[in-house]
């Protein structure tokens, strides 16, 4: 894992000191809330419905046990005993008092963490595949590239006041687990025909009120050209992006209105200038970064009792089937820990659960954890012989739900329970759905399905990409929930289509039940997952299930 050098540490401490002075001015009235707003957003501090919210960066989703323990400490000392992990691989604390925020940031700096550029119109936290460095299908660990982008973008003088926020994601595998086509810039590490490693560059993706699938602007970019090419894209966007309307200010709108061909021409023209003038990072710096991400000292071990352990414990067997992924080392496994226990707020973890995860990571996962964009925790390097013990420890902490990829493994934004922008609740809807299908004992019968919920049009819950998406809106002073069908978040990324009229909060759960019931009746076998049935049959039979009275529809 990356460890801060002297420059990093000095920079973060200086920012904390600077922000402490700004907070003091706000508290004594020298700064108005409006004057303070830009300053706090530069340091990840939001003003939500009921309190301030602090968003802390977890670069490319990687952290160690000390950092996780620090989150637990912050939750207990300055918040309400829990934290919320987000779809940007960050953590949010929803109840800090303004007078304590600088102390929180100082505590984070002790473990090489901060909240810089987790808000504002700048390059936000770079996200990556949560299986990075462990997955069996990986071409190259994307985290060194993500770290290079983090260093380049942090406090970049040209890109602190972009037309709008800017998000970059990177994957090192052909199976996309970073949703690269839904980002302002998405990067896929691949090999060309000569066996050279480089990047496919995708731009203009995004969700929100105007969802777009990203366009490939370069099929293959040599690794050495990464920073000047990304800088060329940012400069084109900075000059051409709209500043008169924040709803049309993202690069996806620039690409849509200008056309990918013209944007490609501008970027390539700019890149030629950048390539000749850009001061590239030295080989020494690149080598130093890559050294931080060398594989752990994996142990040689065998585990002959693994299958016997599974056969003796049906619960453990289900956990292995749902929550364990293949590791690049045959005697290791990748463990996904669900933060979606039945009836739990998706993405929330208590301070005690954080400490348990830190202890497990230190003992059994080479001191590494990852945060997934699906709001779960990853133990990337666990020897198979330790899986039964890890499972028992997770059970004791109420963290052993074997539901990864099932209907209760819901992505949900905080919604109107916390967010000042939300127009409807998300958390109660997610809880009701998970509880209902647990009561019906149908979750494993339904099988793989992606259900995602947003509490407003900004789509922080990625509802556009759900096989079933739910968007909560306000309609005449009443919460109204639209359902979309057929979204996908992998390299076949698709935007879900609206099924028809929205449902009231009371109507929503019965509608989801009818929809799932139709799928179970219509599928050809248990192996045919929901999305496959939808593609085979089209939307009509599912819409008929949602609206049994055959109401007039306006299908988007």
LUMLOVO-967173 format. One record per residue (C-alpha): residue in one letter; x, y, z. Coordinates in steps of 0.5 Angstrom, whole numbers, padded with zeros to 4 digits. Example, Ala and Ser with C-alpha at 12.3 -4.5 7.8 and 13.67 -1.06 7.14 Angstrom:
residues 2
+--------+-------+-------+-------+
! residu !     X !     Y !     Z !
+--------+-------+-------+-------+
!      a !  0025 ! -0009 !  0016 !
!      s !  0027 ! -0002 !  0014 !
+--------+-------+-------+-------+
***
This chain:
residues 556
+--------+-------+-------+-------+
! residu !     X !     Y !     Z !
+--------+-------+-------+-------+
!      x !  0000 !  0000 !  0000 !
!      x !  0002 !  0007 ! -0001 !
!      x !  0005 !  0011 !  0005 !
!      x !  0006 !  0018 !  0005 !
!      x !  0013 !  0021 !  0004 !
!      x !  0015 !  0028 !  0008 !
!      x !  0012 !  0032 !  0003 !
!      x !  0005 !  0029 !  0003 !
!      x !  0005 !  0029 !  0011 !
!      x !  0007 !  0037 !  0011 !
!      x !  0002 !  0039 !  0005 !
!      x ! -0004 !  0035 !  0009 !
!      x ! -0002 !  0038 !  0016 !
!      x ! -0001 !  0045 !  0013 !
!      x ! -0008 !  0044 !  0010 !
!      x ! -0011 !  0042 !  0017 !
!      x ! -0008 !  0048 !  0020 !
!      x ! -0010 !  0053 !  0015 !
!      x ! -0017 !  0050 !  0015 !
!      x ! -0017 !  0051 !  0023 !
!      x ! -0016 !  0058 !  0022 !
!      x ! -0022 !  0059 !  0017 !
!      x ! -0026 !  0055 !  0022 !
!      x ! -0025 !  0059 !  0028 !
!      x ! -0027 !  0065 !  0023 !
!      x ! -0033 !  0062 !  0022 !
!      x ! -0035 !  0061 !  0029 !
!      x ! -0033 !  0068 !  0031 !
!      x ! -0037 !  0071 !  0026 !
!      x ! -0031 !  0074 !  0022 !
!      x ! -0034 !  0069 !  0016 !
!      x ! -0041 !  0069 !  0014 !
!      x ! -0044 !  0062 !  0012 !
!      x ! -0043 !  0064 !  0005 !
!      x ! -0036 !  0066 !  0005 !
!      x ! -0034 !  0060 !  0009 !
!      x ! -0038 !  0055 !  0004 !
!      x ! -0032 !  0055 ! -0001 !
!      x ! -0027 !  0054 !  0004 !
!      x ! -0031 !  0048 !  0007 !
!      x ! -0032 !  0045 !  0001 !
!      x ! -0025 !  0045 ! -0001 !
!      x ! -0024 !  0041 !  0005 !
!      x ! -0030 !  0036 !  0005 !
!      x ! -0034 !  0039 !  0009 !
!      x ! -0042 !  0039 !  0007 !
!      x ! -0048 !  0043 !  0011 !
!      x ! -0053 !  0037 !  0011 !
!      x ! -0061 !  0037 !  0013 !
!      x ! -0059 !  0037 !  0020 !
!      x ! -0052 !  0038 !  0021 !
!      x ! -0045 !  0038 !  0018 !
!      x ! -0042 !  0032 !  0014 !
!      x ! -0035 !  0031 !  0013 !
!      x ! -0033 !  0026 !  0007 !
!      x ! -0026 !  0023 !  0008 !
!      x ! -0022 !  0021 !  0002 !
!      x ! -0020 !  0013 !  0001 !
!      x ! -0016 !  0014 ! -0005 !
!      x ! -0018 !  0008 ! -0010 !
!      x ! -0021 !  0005 ! -0004 !
!      x ! -0015 !  0002 !  0000 !
!      x ! -0013 !  0003 !  0007 !
!      x ! -0010 ! -0001 !  0013 !
!      x ! -0012 ! -0003 !  0020 !
!      x ! -0009 !  0003 !  0023 !
!      x ! -0013 !  0007 !  0018 !
!      x ! -0020 !  0003 !  0020 !
!      x ! -0019 !  0004 !  0027 !
!      x ! -0018 !  0011 !  0027 !
!      x ! -0025 !  0012 !  0023 !
!      x ! -0027 !  0008 !  0029 !
!      x ! -0024 !  0013 !  0034 !
!      x ! -0027 !  0019 !  0030 !
!      x ! -0034 !  0015 !  0030 !
!      x ! -0034 !  0015 !  0038 !
!      x ! -0031 !  0021 !  0040 !
!      x ! -0034 !  0026 !  0035 !
!      x ! -0040 !  0023 !  0032 !
!      x ! -0045 !  0018 !  0034 !
!      x ! -0041 !  0011 !  0033 !
!      x ! -0042 !  0010 !  0026 !
!      x ! -0039 !  0012 !  0019 !
!      x ! -0042 !  0011 !  0012 !
!      x ! -0038 !  0008 !  0006 !
!      x ! -0040 !  0011 !  0000 !
!      x ! -0040 !  0009 ! -0008 !
!      x ! -0034 !  0014 ! -0009 !
!      x ! -0030 !  0009 ! -0004 !
!      x ! -0030 !  0014 !  0001 !
!      x ! -0033 !  0015 !  0008 !
!      x ! -0038 !  0020 !  0011 !
!      x ! -0039 !  0022 !  0018 !
!      x ! -0046 !  0025 !  0019 !
!      x ! -0046 !  0029 !  0026 !
!      x ! -0039 !  0032 !  0027 !
!      x ! -0039 !  0039 !  0030 !
!      x ! -0036 !  0045 !  0027 !
!      x ! -0031 !  0046 !  0033 !
!      x ! -0029 !  0039 !  0032 !
!      x ! -0027 !  0038 !  0025 !
!      x ! -0020 !  0041 !  0025 !
!      x ! -0019 !  0036 !  0031 !
!      x ! -0022 !  0030 !  0026 !
!      x ! -0017 !  0032 !  0021 !
!      x ! -0011 !  0032 !  0025 !
!      x ! -0013 !  0025 !  0027 !
!      x ! -0013 !  0023 !  0020 !
!      x ! -0007 !  0026 !  0018 !
!      x ! -0004 !  0022 !  0024 !
!      x ! -0005 !  0016 !  0019 !
!      x ! -0004 !  0019 !  0013 !
!      x ! -0011 !  0021 !  0011 !
!      x ! -0015 !  0027 !  0009 !
!      x ! -0021 !  0030 !  0006 !
!      x ! -0018 !  0034 !  0001 !
!      x ! -0022 !  0035 ! -0006 !
!      x ! -0028 !  0030 ! -0003 !
!      x ! -0032 !  0036 ! -0005 !
!      x ! -0032 !  0042 ! -0010 !
!      x ! -0031 !  0043 ! -0017 !
!      x ! -0024 !  0039 ! -0018 !
!      x ! -0022 !  0032 ! -0019 !
!      x ! -0025 !  0028 ! -0014 !
!      x ! -0022 !  0022 ! -0010 !
!      x ! -0020 !  0017 ! -0016 !
!      x ! -0023 !  0010 ! -0015 !
!      x ! -0021 !  0004 ! -0017 !
!      x ! -0023 ! -0004 ! -0018 !
!      x ! -0024 ! -0006 ! -0011 !
!      x ! -0020 ! -0013 ! -0012 !
!      x ! -0014 ! -0009 ! -0015 !
!      x ! -0008 ! -0013 ! -0013 !
!      x ! -0011 ! -0019 ! -0012 !
!      x ! -0016 ! -0021 ! -0017 !
!      x ! -0015 ! -0027 ! -0022 !
!      x ! -0017 ! -0024 ! -0028 !
!      x ! -0012 ! -0017 ! -0027 !
!      x ! -0008 ! -0015 ! -0033 !
!      x ! -0004 ! -0010 ! -0028 !
!      x ! -0006 ! -0007 ! -0021 !
!      x ! -0009 !  0000 ! -0023 !
!      x ! -0007 !  0003 ! -0016 !
!      x !  0000 !  0005 ! -0018 !
!      x ! -0004 !  0009 ! -0024 !
!      x ! -0009 !  0012 ! -0019 !
!      x ! -0004 !  0014 ! -0014 !
!      x !  0000 !  0018 ! -0020 !
!      x ! -0007 !  0021 ! -0022 !
!      x ! -0008 !  0023 ! -0014 !
!      x ! -0001 !  0026 ! -0014 !
!      x ! -0002 !  0030 ! -0020 !
!      x ! -0009 !  0032 ! -0019 !
!      x ! -0008 !  0034 ! -0012 !
!      x ! -0008 !  0042 ! -0011 !
!      x ! -0007 !  0042 ! -0019 !
!      x ! -0007 !  0050 ! -0020 !
!      x ! -0011 !  0050 ! -0026 !
!      x ! -0016 !  0045 ! -0024 !
!      x ! -0019 !  0047 ! -0017 !
!      x ! -0025 !  0051 ! -0020 !
!      x ! -0027 !  0047 ! -0026 !
!      x ! -0034 !  0048 ! -0029 !
!      x ! -0036 !  0042 ! -0025 !
!      x ! -0034 !  0036 ! -0021 !
!      x ! -0029 !  0031 ! -0024 !
!      x ! -0029 !  0024 ! -0023 !
!      x ! -0024 !  0019 ! -0025 !
!      x ! -0024 !  0011 ! -0025 !
!      x ! -0019 !  0006 ! -0027 !
!      x ! -0019 ! -0002 ! -0027 !
!      x ! -0014 ! -0007 ! -0029 !
!      x ! -0018 ! -0012 ! -0031 !
!      x ! -0022 ! -0014 ! -0037 !
!      x ! -0028 ! -0015 ! -0032 !
!      x ! -0030 ! -0008 ! -0030 !
!      x ! -0031 ! -0007 ! -0023 !
!      x ! -0030 !  0000 ! -0023 !
!      x ! -0036 !  0003 ! -0027 !
!      x ! -0031 !  0006 ! -0032 !
!      x ! -0036 !  0008 ! -0037 !
!      x ! -0040 !  0012 ! -0032 !
!      x ! -0035 !  0017 ! -0030 !
!      x ! -0032 !  0023 ! -0033 !
!      x ! -0026 !  0019 ! -0035 !
!      x ! -0025 !  0012 ! -0035 !
!      x ! -0019 !  0008 ! -0036 !
!      x ! -0018 !  0001 ! -0037 !
!      x ! -0011 ! -0002 ! -0037 !
!      x ! -0010 ! -0007 ! -0043 !
!      x ! -0005 ! -0010 ! -0047 !
!      x ! -0004 ! -0008 ! -0055 !
!      x ! -0002 ! -0013 ! -0060 !
!      x !  0005 ! -0012 ! -0059 !
!      x !  0004 ! -0014 ! -0051 !
!      x !  0005 ! -0007 ! -0049 !
!      x !  0001 ! -0005 ! -0043 !
!      x ! -0003 !  0002 ! -0043 !
!      x ! -0010 !  0005 ! -0043 !
!      x ! -0017 !  0005 ! -0046 !
!      x ! -0019 !  0012 ! -0045 !
!      x ! -0026 !  0013 ! -0044 !
!      x ! -0030 !  0020 ! -0043 !
!      x ! -0036 !  0023 ! -0042 !
!      x ! -0040 !  0018 ! -0038 !
!      x ! -0044 !  0020 ! -0032 !
!      x ! -0051 !  0019 ! -0029 !
!      x ! -0055 !  0025 ! -0025 !
!      x ! -0061 !  0028 ! -0029 !
!      x ! -0058 !  0027 ! -0036 !
!      x ! -0054 !  0020 ! -0036 !
!      x ! -0049 !  0018 ! -0041 !
!      x ! -0045 !  0012 ! -0043 !
!      x ! -0038 !  0014 ! -0044 !
!      x ! -0035 !  0014 ! -0051 !
!      x ! -0028 !  0011 ! -0052 !
!      x ! -0023 !  0017 ! -0054 !
!      x ! -0017 !  0013 ! -0055 !
!      x ! -0017 !  0005 ! -0056 !
!      x ! -0010 !  0005 ! -0053 !
!      x ! -0005 !  0010 ! -0049 !
!      x !  0002 !  0008 ! -0048 !
!      x !  0003 !  0008 ! -0040 !
!      x !  0008 !  0014 ! -0041 !
!      x !  0003 !  0019 ! -0044 !
!      x ! -0002 !  0018 ! -0038 !
!      x ! -0001 !  0025 ! -0035 !
!      x ! -0001 !  0029 ! -0041 !
!      x ! -0007 !  0026 ! -0044 !
!      x ! -0011 !  0027 ! -0038 !
!      x ! -0009 !  0034 ! -0037 !
!      x ! -0010 !  0035 ! -0045 !
!      x ! -0017 !  0033 ! -0043 !
!      x ! -0018 !  0037 ! -0037 !
!      x ! -0016 !  0043 ! -0041 !
!      x ! -0021 !  0042 ! -0046 !
!      x ! -0026 !  0041 ! -0041 !
!      x ! -0024 !  0047 ! -0037 !
!      x ! -0024 !  0052 ! -0043 !
!      x ! -0031 !  0049 ! -0046 !
!      x ! -0035 !  0047 ! -0041 !
!      x ! -0041 !  0051 ! -0039 !
!      x ! -0041 !  0055 ! -0033 !
!      x ! -0048 !  0059 ! -0034 !
!      x ! -0052 !  0053 ! -0032 !
!      x ! -0049 !  0048 ! -0027 !
!      x ! -0054 !  0042 ! -0029 !
!      x ! -0050 !  0042 ! -0036 !
!      x ! -0043 !  0044 ! -0034 !
!      x ! -0041 !  0036 ! -0033 !
!      x ! -0036 !  0034 ! -0039 !
!      x ! -0041 !  0029 ! -0041 !
!      x ! -0046 !  0035 ! -0043 !
!      x ! -0040 !  0038 ! -0047 !
!      x ! -0039 !  0031 ! -0051 !
!      x ! -0046 !  0031 ! -0052 !
!      x ! -0047 !  0038 ! -0055 !
!      x ! -0040 !  0038 ! -0059 !
!      x ! -0040 !  0031 ! -0061 !
!      x ! -0034 !  0026 ! -0059 !
!      x ! -0031 !  0027 ! -0066 !
!      x ! -0030 !  0034 ! -0065 !
!      x ! -0028 !  0033 ! -0057 !
!      x ! -0023 !  0028 ! -0060 !
!      x ! -0020 !  0033 ! -0065 !
!      x ! -0019 !  0038 ! -0059 !
!      x ! -0016 !  0033 ! -0054 !
!      x ! -0011 !  0030 ! -0059 !
!      x ! -0009 !  0037 ! -0062 !
!      x ! -0008 !  0039 ! -0054 !
!      x ! -0004 !  0033 ! -0053 !
!      x !  0001 !  0034 ! -0058 !
!      x !  0003 !  0041 ! -0054 !
!      x !  0002 !  0037 ! -0048 !
!      x !  0007 !  0032 ! -0050 !
!      x !  0012 !  0036 ! -0052 !
!      x !  0012 !  0041 ! -0046 !
!      x !  0010 !  0037 ! -0040 !
!      x !  0015 !  0035 ! -0035 !
!      x !  0013 !  0028 ! -0034 !
!      x !  0015 !  0024 ! -0027 !
!      x !  0021 !  0022 ! -0027 !
!      x !  0023 !  0014 ! -0027 !
!      x !  0025 !  0015 ! -0020 !
!      x !  0018 !  0017 ! -0018 !
!      x !  0015 !  0012 ! -0022 !
!      x !  0019 !  0006 ! -0019 !
!      x !  0018 !  0009 ! -0012 !
!      x !  0010 !  0009 ! -0013 !
!      x !  0010 !  0002 ! -0016 !
!      x !  0015 ! -0001 ! -0010 !
!      x !  0009 !  0001 ! -0005 !
!      x !  0004 ! -0003 ! -0009 !
!      x !  0008 ! -0010 ! -0009 !
!      x !  0005 ! -0016 ! -0007 !
!      x !  0005 ! -0018 !  0000 !
!      x !  0009 ! -0024 !  0002 !
!      x !  0004 ! -0029 !  0000 !
!      x !  0005 ! -0035 !  0005 !
!      x !  0005 ! -0042 !  0002 !
!      x !  0000 ! -0047 !  0005 !
!      x ! -0005 ! -0052 !  0003 !
!      x ! -0012 ! -0053 !  0006 !
!      x ! -0014 ! -0060 !  0005 !
!      x ! -0020 ! -0059 !  0010 !
!      x ! -0023 ! -0053 !  0006 !
!      x ! -0029 ! -0058 !  0003 !
!      x ! -0030 ! -0061 !  0009 !
!      x ! -0031 ! -0055 !  0013 !
!      x ! -0036 ! -0053 !  0008 !
!      x ! -0040 ! -0059 !  0008 !
!      x ! -0040 ! -0059 !  0015 !
!      x ! -0043 ! -0052 !  0016 !
!      x ! -0049 ! -0050 !  0011 !
!      x ! -0048 ! -0043 !  0013 !
!      x ! -0041 ! -0043 !  0012 !
!      x ! -0042 ! -0046 !  0005 !
!      x ! -0047 ! -0041 !  0003 !
!      x ! -0042 ! -0035 !  0005 !
!      x ! -0037 ! -0038 !  0001 !
!      x ! -0041 ! -0039 ! -0005 !
!      x ! -0044 ! -0031 ! -0005 !
!      x ! -0038 ! -0027 ! -0001 !
!      x ! -0031 ! -0031 ! -0004 !
!      x ! -0028 ! -0029 ! -0010 !
!      x ! -0022 ! -0033 ! -0014 !
!      x ! -0015 ! -0030 ! -0012 !
!      x ! -0009 ! -0030 ! -0016 !
!      x ! -0006 ! -0035 ! -0011 !
!      x ! -0009 ! -0041 ! -0011 !
!      x ! -0009 ! -0042 ! -0003 !
!      x ! -0012 ! -0035 ! -0002 !
!      x ! -0019 ! -0032 ! -0003 !
!      x ! -0022 ! -0025 ! -0003 !
!      x ! -0027 ! -0024 !  0002 !
!      x ! -0033 ! -0019 !  0001 !
!      x ! -0036 ! -0017 !  0008 !
!      x ! -0043 ! -0015 !  0007 !
!      x ! -0045 ! -0008 !  0010 !
!      x ! -0052 ! -0010 !  0008 !
!      x ! -0055 ! -0014 !  0014 !
!      x ! -0062 ! -0015 !  0013 !
!      x ! -0065 ! -0008 !  0016 !
!      x ! -0059 ! -0005 !  0016 !
!      x ! -0057 !  0002 !  0013 !
!      x ! -0053 !  0000 !  0006 !
!      x ! -0046 !  0002 !  0007 !
!      x ! -0046 !  0004 !  0015 !
!      x ! -0041 !  0000 !  0020 !
!      x ! -0041 !  0001 !  0027 !
!      x ! -0034 !  0003 !  0031 !
!      x ! -0034 ! -0004 !  0034 !
!      x ! -0035 ! -0007 !  0027 !
!      x ! -0029 ! -0002 !  0024 !
!      x ! -0025 ! -0005 !  0030 !
!      x ! -0027 ! -0012 !  0028 !
!      x ! -0025 ! -0011 !  0021 !
!      x ! -0019 ! -0008 !  0023 !
!      x ! -0017 ! -0014 !  0027 !
!      x ! -0018 ! -0019 !  0022 !
!      x ! -0015 ! -0015 !  0016 !
!      x ! -0008 ! -0015 !  0021 !
!      x ! -0009 ! -0022 !  0023 !
!      x ! -0011 ! -0025 !  0016 !
!      x ! -0011 ! -0020 !  0010 !
!      x ! -0004 ! -0018 !  0010 !
!      x ! -0006 ! -0011 !  0014 !
!      x ! -0010 ! -0009 !  0008 !
!      x ! -0018 ! -0007 !  0007 !
!      x ! -0021 ! -0004 !  0001 !
!      x ! -0028 ! -0001 !  0000 !
!      x ! -0032 ! -0002 ! -0006 !
!      x ! -0037 !  0002 ! -0010 !
!      x ! -0042 ! -0002 ! -0008 !
!      x ! -0041 !  0000 ! -0001 !
!      x ! -0038 ! -0006 !  0002 !
!      x ! -0031 ! -0008 !  0005 !
!      x ! -0026 ! -0013 !  0002 !
!      x ! -0021 ! -0017 !  0005 !
!      x ! -0017 ! -0018 ! -0001 !
!      x ! -0012 ! -0023 !  0001 !
!      x ! -0014 ! -0029 !  0006 !
!      x ! -0011 ! -0035 !  0006 !
!      x ! -0017 ! -0041 !  0005 !
!      x ! -0014 ! -0044 !  0011 !
!      x ! -0016 ! -0038 !  0015 !
!      x ! -0023 ! -0037 !  0012 !
!      x ! -0027 ! -0041 !  0017 !
!      x ! -0024 ! -0037 !  0023 !
!      x ! -0025 ! -0031 !  0019 !
!      x ! -0032 ! -0033 !  0018 !
!      x ! -0034 ! -0034 !  0026 !
!      x ! -0031 ! -0027 !  0027 !
!      x ! -0035 ! -0024 !  0022 !
!      x ! -0041 ! -0028 !  0025 !
!      x ! -0040 ! -0025 !  0032 !
!      x ! -0040 ! -0018 !  0029 !
!      x ! -0046 ! -0019 !  0025 !
!      x ! -0042 ! -0018 !  0019 !
!      x ! -0043 ! -0025 !  0016 !
!      x ! -0049 ! -0024 !  0011 !
!      x ! -0048 ! -0028 !  0005 !
!      x ! -0052 ! -0024 !  0001 !
!      x ! -0047 ! -0021 ! -0004 !
!      x ! -0050 ! -0020 ! -0011 !
!      x ! -0057 ! -0022 ! -0008 !
!      x ! -0063 ! -0017 ! -0007 !
!      x ! -0061 ! -0015 ! -0001 !
!      x ! -0054 ! -0012 ! -0003 !
!      x ! -0057 ! -0006 ! -0005 !
!      x ! -0054 !  0001 ! -0007 !
!      x ! -0057 !  0006 ! -0003 !
!      x ! -0056 !  0014 ! -0002 !
!      x ! -0057 !  0017 !  0005 !
!      x ! -0063 !  0020 !  0002 !
!      x ! -0068 !  0025 !  0005 !
!      x ! -0066 !  0022 !  0012 !
!      x ! -0059 !  0026 !  0011 !
!      x ! -0058 !  0030 !  0005 !
!      x ! -0060 !  0037 !  0003 !
!      x ! -0061 !  0035 ! -0004 !
!      x ! -0066 !  0029 ! -0003 !
!      x ! -0073 !  0029 ! -0005 !
!      x ! -0075 !  0022 ! -0002 !
!      x ! -0072 !  0017 !  0003 !
!      x ! -0068 !  0012 !  0000 !
!      x ! -0066 !  0008 !  0007 !
!      x ! -0073 !  0006 !  0009 !
!      x ! -0074 !  0003 !  0002 !
!      x ! -0068 ! -0001 !  0002 !
!      x ! -0069 ! -0004 !  0009 !
!      x ! -0076 ! -0005 !  0007 !
!      x ! -0074 ! -0009 !  0001 !
!      x ! -0069 ! -0013 !  0005 !
!      x ! -0073 ! -0015 !  0010 !
!      x ! -0079 ! -0017 !  0006 !
!      x ! -0075 ! -0022 !  0001 !
!      x ! -0072 ! -0025 !  0008 !
!      x ! -0079 ! -0026 !  0011 !
!      x ! -0081 ! -0029 !  0004 !
!      x ! -0074 ! -0033 !  0004 !
!      x ! -0074 ! -0032 ! -0003 !
!      x ! -0067 ! -0028 ! -0004 !
!      x ! -0063 ! -0034 ! -0006 !
!      x ! -0068 ! -0037 ! -0010 !
!      x ! -0068 ! -0030 ! -0014 !
!      x ! -0061 ! -0030 ! -0015 !
!      x ! -0056 ! -0025 ! -0018 !
!      x ! -0060 ! -0018 ! -0018 !
!      x ! -0057 ! -0011 ! -0018 !
!      x ! -0062 ! -0007 ! -0014 !
!      x ! -0060 !  0001 ! -0013 !
!      x ! -0064 !  0007 ! -0010 !
!      x ! -0063 !  0014 ! -0011 !
!      x ! -0067 !  0019 ! -0007 !
!      x ! -0066 !  0025 ! -0012 !
!      x ! -0064 !  0026 ! -0019 !
!      x ! -0057 !  0027 ! -0018 !
!      x ! -0057 !  0019 ! -0017 !
!      x ! -0052 !  0018 ! -0012 !
!      x ! -0055 !  0011 ! -0011 !
!      x ! -0053 !  0009 ! -0018 !
!      x ! -0060 !  0007 ! -0020 !
!      x ! -0059 !  0008 ! -0027 !
!      x ! -0055 !  0002 ! -0027 !
!      x ! -0059 ! -0002 ! -0023 !
!      x ! -0062 ! -0008 ! -0026 !
!      x ! -0068 ! -0005 ! -0022 !
!      x ! -0067 !  0002 ! -0021 !
!      x ! -0071 !  0006 ! -0016 !
!      x ! -0071 !  0014 ! -0016 !
!      x ! -0075 !  0017 ! -0011 !
!      x ! -0078 !  0024 ! -0012 !
!      x ! -0083 !  0029 ! -0009 !
!      x ! -0089 !  0030 ! -0013 !
!      x ! -0094 !  0035 ! -0010 !
!      x ! -0091 !  0034 ! -0003 !
!      x ! -0091 !  0027 ! -0003 !
!      x ! -0086 !  0022 ! -0004 !
!      x ! -0086 !  0018 ! -0011 !
!      x ! -0082 !  0013 ! -0013 !
!      x ! -0080 !  0011 ! -0021 !
!      x ! -0078 !  0004 ! -0023 !
!      x ! -0073 !  0003 ! -0028 !
!      x ! -0071 ! -0003 ! -0031 !
!      x ! -0065 ! -0006 ! -0035 !
!      x ! -0059 ! -0002 ! -0033 !
!      x ! -0052 ! -0005 ! -0032 !
!      x ! -0046 ! -0003 ! -0029 !
!      x ! -0040 ! -0007 ! -0033 !
!      x ! -0037 ! -0006 ! -0039 !
!      x ! -0044 ! -0007 ! -0043 !
!      x ! -0046 ! -0001 ! -0039 !
!      x ! -0053 !  0001 ! -0040 !
!      x ! -0058 !  0006 ! -0037 !
!      x ! -0064 !  0003 ! -0035 !
!      x ! -0071 !  0005 ! -0038 !
!      x ! -0077 !  0008 ! -0034 !
!      x ! -0082 !  0003 ! -0033 !
!      x ! -0088 !  0008 ! -0033 !
!      x ! -0092 !  0012 ! -0027 !
!      x ! -0088 !  0013 ! -0020 !
!      x ! -0091 !  0009 ! -0014 !
!      x ! -0093 !  0012 ! -0007 !
!      x ! -0088 !  0010 ! -0001 !
!      x ! -0094 !  0005 !  0000 !
!      x ! -0095 !  0002 ! -0007 !
!      x ! -0087 !  0001 ! -0008 !
!      x ! -0086 ! -0005 ! -0004 !
!      x ! -0092 ! -0009 ! -0007 !
!      x ! -0090 ! -0007 ! -0014 !
!      x ! -0083 ! -0010 ! -0013 !
!      x ! -0086 ! -0016 ! -0010 !
!      x ! -0090 ! -0017 ! -0017 !
!      x ! -0084 ! -0015 ! -0021 !
!      x ! -0080 ! -0021 ! -0018 !
!      x ! -0086 ! -0026 ! -0018 !
!      x ! -0086 ! -0025 ! -0025 !
!      x ! -0079 ! -0026 ! -0026 !
!      x ! -0079 ! -0032 ! -0022 !
!      x ! -0085 ! -0035 ! -0026 !
!      x ! -0082 ! -0033 ! -0033 !
!      x ! -0075 ! -0035 ! -0032 !
!      x ! -0073 ! -0042 ! -0036 !
!      x ! -0069 ! -0044 ! -0030 !
!      x ! -0066 ! -0042 ! -0024 !
!      x ! -0059 ! -0041 ! -0028 !
!      x ! -0063 ! -0035 ! -0032 !
!      x ! -0062 ! -0029 ! -0028 !
!      x ! -0066 ! -0023 ! -0028 !
!      x ! -0063 ! -0019 ! -0033 !
!      x ! -0062 ! -0025 ! -0038 !
!      x ! -0070 ! -0026 ! -0037 !
!      x ! -0071 ! -0018 ! -0038 !
!      x ! -0066 ! -0019 ! -0045 !
!      x ! -0070 ! -0025 ! -0047 !
!      x ! -0077 ! -0023 ! -0046 !
!      x ! -0077 ! -0015 ! -0047 !
!      x ! -0080 ! -0010 ! -0042 !
!      x ! -0087 ! -0012 ! -0043 !
!      x ! -0089 ! -0018 ! -0039 !
!      x ! -0085 ! -0014 ! -0033 !
!      x ! -0089 ! -0008 ! -0034 !
!      x ! -0095 ! -0011 ! -0034 !
!      x ! -0093 ! -0014 ! -0027 !
!      x ! -0092 ! -0007 ! -0025 !
!      x ! -0098 ! -0005 ! -0027 !
!      x ! -0103 ! -0010 ! -0027 !
!      x ! -0109 ! -0006 ! -0029 !
!      x ! -0106 ! -0004 ! -0036 !
!      x ! -0105 !  0003 ! -0034 !
!      x ! -0103 !  0008 ! -0040 !
!      x ! -0096 !  0008 ! -0040 !
!      x ! -0091 !  0013 ! -0042 !
!      x ! -0085 !  0009 ! -0042 !
!      x ! -0078 !  0012 ! -0043 !
+--------+-------+-------+-------+
***
